[in-house]
Amino acid sequence: MIRNIFKLLFLLLFFTACQAQVKDGTQLVNPEVFEKTITANKGQLIDVRTPKEYQSGHLKGAKNLHLYEKNFAEEVDKLDKTKPVYVYCKAGGRSAEAVEILQEKGFKKIVELDGGIDAWNDQKKPVEK
């Protein structure tokens, strides 16, 4: 009986962990889901890494908005709040910061790449230079 309860709890935790994490209209998704989402939906894809990192390889169609540039907030203001925003960085730290800024500025639909471009590259997803 106890063994069955543990099995059930394990399965519940496993399936919960595999789903996209959603908070306040923001989704944190793995590279597979991110790729499908940016392909299927029209939106705004932003790379919040440095220009040098961006030039070393980025997702097709991504606009480079360096998170720590003085004009980052101004550049975000130029984005369309009615369209989804897809955001990524190198490993996930800076994109999480960018998500907070986007939420504060009133964006309702934000999709963040979990693990950043490192996770994307680990799965051999396409990049352009």
N, C-alpha and C positions, 0 to 999 in steps of 0.2 A: 504494500500500500504506500509506504513512504517512498519507496523507489519510484513508483509511478508518479507521485507528486513531484519529485525532483526532475523526472523526465519531462513532465508537463511544464514546469517552471523553466527548464532549460530551453525547450522549444519556443516558449513564449518570449523569452529574452532574446533568443537567436533571431526570430522573425521581426521583433521590434527593432533590433539593431540594424537589420538589413534594409529597412525602409528609410526613405528620405526623411531627414529631420526638418520639421516645419515649425517656425516660430514667427508670429506676426506677419504672415505673408512672405516670409523668407524661407527658402529651402536650402539645405546643405546636402548636396548630392555627390555621388561617386562619378568618376570620369565617364562611365558608360551612360548613365542617365543624363549627365551634363551634355554629352555629345548629341544624344537623341533630342534633348530639349532645345539646344541652340540650332539644330538642323530643322526641327519641326515648327518652331515658333519664331516669328519676327520679333526682334528685340534689339537691345543695345549691349554689345559684348565689350567689356572693359577689362584691361590688364593693368593692375595697379602697381606693377613692379617698376624699377628704374628703367630709363630709356636704354641703357646698356643691356640689362637683362632682356628687355623686350626685343632688342635687335638680335640677340643670340637665338631667338626662336619664340614664336607666339602663335596663338590660335588664329586661323584664317578669319579675317574680318574684325579682329580685335582692335580697339582704339586704346592707345597707351595714355593713361591718366595716372601719372606717378603720385602715389598717395602722399608722400612727404614734400611735394612741391608746394610753394606758397599759394599757388592759384588752384589747387585741387578743388576746393569748395566752389570756386567760380566756374570751373569746368563742369562740375557735377550739375550746377544750376542750368547749364546749357542742354542737359539731357531731357528727354521727354518723359515726364512722370506718368503718362498714361500707358507707356510701353514697358514691358519687362526689362530688367537689367540683369545681365549675366556677368558675374565678376569672379576673377581669379588672381592669384599672385604666385609666388614660388612654392610655398608649402601650406598656406592657409592662415597665417597670422595677420598679414596686412589686409587680406581680403575680408577677414572678420572685422577689422577696424573700419574698412570701407563700407561694409554692410551697415554698421551702426550709423555712420554719417548719412548714408542713403536713406535709412529709416527716419532719422531726424529731419531730413529735408522733404519727407513726405512720399517717398517712393513706396508703393504698395506690393509690387511683385518683384522680388529679388531672388535670384538663384545663384548660390555660391558653390564653386568647385571644391569639394572636400579633398584636402591634400595638395591643392594647387597644381601647377604645371608639372611638379615632380611626380605626382600620382598619375597625371595624364601621360607623361613620358614613360613611366613604368609600365603602362599598358600599351605602349607603342602606338599611341594615337598620333594623328598627323599634326605637324607644326609647319609654319613657314618662316622664312628669314627675309 
